[in-house]
Amino acid sequence: MAERAVPILPSPDLAQTLAFYTRLGFENRGAPHEEWDYLIVGRGDVVLHFITVPDVDPLATAGSCYVYVDDADAVHEQWRRAGVEADPATGSRLEQPTDTAYGMREFALVDASGNLVRVGSPLPGVTVP
């Protein structure tokens, strides 16, 4: 098996987190979250884990991860069509894709738990480490 890392992100409400990520094309890949207070979702090769943290402050959490994809614009469009709306109370939002100085085309998604999921694909001629 190839080596890989999977983030474990906080969520005060795993049912809400599952519903949010299901709209983005993820599926539940673990045991029922009610059984373990733990949620595993996946979309293709992307896997995210969530643990129940009832008092997580979505405006102050440091939960984050980076997801490499083949086409950041296509993923952004799919997620935009899924209806991610900005919520000032939680900081939840979907930002527009931009080209970075470090050679990535990327955008940010912040979920209702305050977790930052940065999604990017390399610009032409850039090799991802």
C-alpha positions in Angstrom: 0.0 0.0 0.0 1.2 3.5 -0.8 1.8 5.8 2.1 -0.7 8.6 2.6 -2.0 10.9 5.3 -5.6 11.7 6.1 -6.7 14.8 8.1 -8.9 14.4 11.1 -11.0 17.5 11.4 -13.4 18.7 14.2 -17.1 18.9 13.9 -19.8 19.7 16.5 -22.4 17.9 14.4 -21.4 14.9 12.4 -24.9 14.5 10.8 -24.6 18.1 9.5 -21.1 17.5 8.3 -22.1 14.4 6.4 -25.0 16.2 4.8 -22.7 19.1 3.7 -20.0 16.9 2.2 -22.6 14.6 0.6 -23.9 17.6 -1.4 -20.3 18.0 -2.6 -20.1 14.5 -4.0 -18.6 12.7 -1.0 -20.0 9.5 0.4 -19.9 7.9 3.9 -17.1 5.4 3.9 -17.1 4.4 7.6 -19.4 3.0 10.2 -22.5 5.0 11.1 -21.2 8.2 12.7 -23.7 7.8 15.6 -22.0 4.5 16.6 -18.5 6.0 17.1 -18.8 9.8 17.1 -16.5 9.6 14.1 -17.1 10.2 10.4 -15.2 9.1 7.3 -16.2 10.6 4.0 -14.6 10.1 0.6 -14.8 11.4 -3.0 -12.6 9.5 -5.4 -9.2 9.2 -3.7 -9.9 12.1 -1.3 -10.7 10.9 2.2 -11.6 13.2 5.1 -12.1 12.1 8.7 -14.1 14.1 11.3 -14.3 13.7 15.1 -17.0 15.1 17.3 -15.9 18.2 19.1 -19.1 19.7 20.6 -17.6 23.1 21.5 -15.5 23.8 18.4 -15.6 27.5 17.5 -16.0 27.6 13.7 -14.6 31.1 13.6 -11.4 30.1 15.5 -10.6 26.5 14.7 -7.3 25.7 13.0 -8.8 22.6 11.3 -7.6 22.5 7.7 -6.2 20.4 4.9 -5.1 20.6 1.2 -6.7 18.5 -1.5 -4.8 18.1 -4.8 -7.1 17.6 -7.8 -6.6 17.4 -11.6 -8.8 20.4 -12.3 -9.6 22.9 -9.5 -11.9 24.9 -11.7 -14.1 21.9 -12.5 -14.3 20.9 -8.8 -15.1 24.5 -7.9 -17.9 24.6 -10.4 -19.4 21.3 -9.1 -19.3 22.6 -5.5 -20.7 26.0 -6.5 -23.6 24.3 -8.2 -24.1 22.3 -5.0 -25.1 25.5 -3.3 -22.4 26.3 -0.8 -23.6 29.6 0.7 -21.6 32.0 2.7 -22.6 32.0 6.4 -21.1 34.8 8.5 -22.1 33.0 11.7 -19.8 30.0 10.9 -17.5 31.5 8.3 -18.7 28.9 5.8 -18.0 29.9 2.2 -16.6 28.9 -1.2 -14.0 31.3 -2.5 -13.2 31.8 -6.2 -10.2 30.0 -7.8 -7.0 32.0 -8.2 -3.6 31.4 -9.6 -0.9 31.5 -6.9 2.7 32.6 -7.0 3.7 29.0 -6.1 2.2 27.6 -9.2 -1.2 26.3 -8.2 -4.7 27.1 -9.4 -6.6 26.9 -6.1 -9.7 27.8 -4.1 -10.8 27.6 -0.5 -13.9 26.0 1.0 -14.7 26.6 4.6 -17.4 24.3 6.1 -19.9 25.1 8.8 -17.4 23.7 11.4 -14.8 26.2 10.3 -12.6 23.7 8.6 -10.6 25.1 5.7 -10.3 22.8 2.8 -8.0 24.3 0.2 -8.3 22.6 -3.2 -5.7 23.0 -6.0 -4.3 21.8 -9.2 -0.8 22.6 -10.6 -0.6 25.3 -13.3 0.9 24.1 -16.7 4.5 23.2 -16.3 4.4 22.9 -12.5 5.2 19.6 -10.8 3.5 18.9 -7.6 5.8 17.4 -4.9 
